[in-house]
Amino acid sequence: QLDEAGLAYKLVAGAAAALHGVPLPVNDLDIETDAEDAYRFQALFADHVVEPVALCEKETLRAEPQGEAYRSHFGRFDFDGVAVEVIGDLHRREGERWVSTGARTETTVDLDGVPVRVSWLEEEILAYVRRGRLDRAAQCLPHCDHDRLLAL
């Protein structure tokens, strides 16, 4: 339905890693898009809204003493018990400025005959490292293309 509606999206985080073959538990689906399409997603799936899409800032705690601040147009949805988080125009704070930190890579993975857009596994590894999730990065490394990782 997302492709039919013309939404630019990617499945990211744990679900993307799992679709790349990494044996990780998937607790929710994280869909990354631009700000406009985050609100379009909400309009398409209004009956599934748990938390409406809105511009918000969050601090994500990491293993290091300081957390990292993130800003996005964020909303939560529920599809028959499957939690979906939509993240539009993701930025992270670097010093005094906001830096775009959304996934820049894309590939398509076949899921039971349905093409699903996902970020490269190598980009997910870097995102895990950036967020201090070294355990997750380590689980993904054996499944990645090391040359592609180094190129990022």
N, C-alpha and C positions, 0 to 999 in steps of 0.2 A: 504494500500500500504506500510506503514511503517513496519508492521509485515512481509509482504512478502519479503521486501528488507533486513530483518534481522537487522533493526535499533533498538538499545536500546533507548527507549524514555519513557517519562512520560509527561502527561499534568499536569501543575502546576498552581498555583495562582488562580485568580478569576474563570476561567473556571472549574478548578478541584473542587473548593468549590461548584460551581453551580451544577456540576454533582453529588455531594454528597447531594444535596437537599437544599442548602443554597440559599435563594432568593436574589442573587446579580446581578447587571448589569454586563454583560460580554462585554468588549470593544474589546478584542483581545484574541487570543489563544497563550499561552506561552508553548512551548515545550522544555523540558529540556532533554539533552542527554550528551554524552561525546564529546570531541573535534572532534575526527575522524568522528563520525556520524553526527555532525553538517555540516561538509563539504559534506558528502554523501547525506544528506537531500538536500543541495543546488544543487548537481549534479542531483538528481532525479527530482527536481522541478525547473530547470533552467529558465523556462519560467515565473515563478512567483516571481523572485527575485526583491525586491525593494532596499534593501541594502545588498550587498554581505557579507557573513560570513567572519569575521576577528576578530583577537584577539583585544579586546579593554578593556579599563578601564573606569568606569563611577562612578560618585558620585551621590548617591541617597539621596535627601534631606528628612529629617524626621521632626517630630514635635519638636525634641530636637534641640538645637543650632548647633550641628555638624551633618553632613551627614555621610554616610558610603560608603566606596569605594568598588566597585565590579569589578571583572575581569572575562571575559568569551570570548568564540568564539561565537560572536553574529551576527545574520543576521535577516533581515525583509523580509517578503514575503506577497503577496496578492493573495488570492484565491477568485476571483469573489466578491471582496469587503470585504472579511473577512481578517483582519490583523492577521498575524501569526509571532511570534517572536521565533527564535530558539536560545537557550542558551546552549552552549557546555562547559562543565568543569567549572562550576560556582565556584568562590572563592570570599571571602570577606577579606578585610584587617583587621587584628587585630594587632595593634601596627606596628611593622616593618615586619611582615610576612603575607603571604597569606594563608588562611585556607579554605579548601574545604567546601562549604556550600550548595551543591546540595541536592536535596531530596533523602533521604535514604530509605524511605518506599514506598511500591507500593501495589496497589490493582487494580482490574479490575471492571469497571462500564459498564453496558449495556446501550448503546445509540441507541435506535431503532433497536435492534438486532445486533449491531456492538460492540464488546468488545473494550473498551478504557482504556488504562493504565493511572492511576492517582496516585498521592501521597495520603497518608492518610490525611483526613481532619485535624486531630490533628497536623500533621506536618505543614500543611498550617497555622494553628493558631499560632504556634511558629514562623514561618517565618514572619507573619504579626506583631507579637509583636517585633521581632528583628528589623524590618524596621520602627517601630513606627506607624504602622497602627492599632492602638487599636480599632478604629471604626469597621474595618473589622474583627478583632479577636473577638470582642464582638458579631457581627452578626453570627459568626460561632459556638460559644460556645454552644448554645442550641442544636445544631445538632451533637455534637461530643460524642464520647465514653470517658467519663471522666477518667476511669481507664487507657485506652490506652494513653490518653494525659499525665497523671502523669507518665506513664512508659517511656515516651520519655525524 
